[in-house]
Amino acid sequence: MQKQNELIKERLKNVMMGDRIEGFETLLTVLKSDLSVLLGNYMHLGAEGLKIQLEVKDNGEYILNITASTDRLIEPGKMLF
């Protein structure tokens, strides 16, 4: 019986993690779009110029890593506001 309970707990954990991952994928897509618009005011981003990673630690803390690469910045007098 205890082994069956552990199996049920593991399955439930996997289902919950799957739901969490789907929500993160949507969040990352929206976040990447918003950041592309924002950073596009200051630099020219290529197709792969923006990378976002979101990690959830075991204690529920989130770690967000954003990497933006560009080959040129927009001059301050030519920035769009």
N, C-alpha and C positions, 0 to 999 in steps of 0.2 A: 504494500500500500504506500509506503514512504517513497519507494522508487517511482511509483506512478505520480505521486504529488510533485516530486522534483521534475519529472518530465512535463507535467502540466505547467508548472512555473516557468520552465525554460521556453516552452512554446509561447506562453503569454508574453514573456520578455521579448521574444523574437518578433511577435506581431506588433508590440508597442514600438520597438526600435524601427520596424519598417515604416510605420506611420510617421514617426519622427523624421526619418530620412526623407520621405516624400515632402513633408512640410519644409525641410531645410532646402531641398532642391528648388522649390518655388521661391522661397525667401532669397536664395542666392541669385536666382535669375533676375528678380526685381531689383535687388541691391546692386548687381552688376550694371543693370541698365541705368539706374539713377546715378551711380558713380561715373559711368561713362559720359553722361551729359554734364555733370559737374566738372569733372577733370578735363573734359573737352574744351572748357572755357580757358584753360591754362596751358594745355599741351595737345599735340597731335598724337592720338593713340592709334596704333595700327590694329589689325584684326586680332592679334594675340597680345595687345598691349596692356590688358588688364586681367589679372588673375586674382580670384578670391577663394579663400579656404575658410571653412567654419568647422571648428572642432568642439565637441562636447566632452568635457572631462567627467570622470566617474562621480565627482561631487556635484555635478549639474552646472558647473561654471563653463562659460563659452569662451573660446579663443578665436578671434577673427584676424586673419592675415590677409592683407591687401598688397599686391605688387602691381605697380603701374610702370611700364617702360615706354619711353618715347625717344625719338631721334631729334625732336626739336620742340622748344617751348614757344608759346605765343607771346609776342612782345607786349608789355603792359599797355601801351597806347592802342593796341589793336584787339584787346580783350573785349568780349561781348558781355554786357551786364544787363 
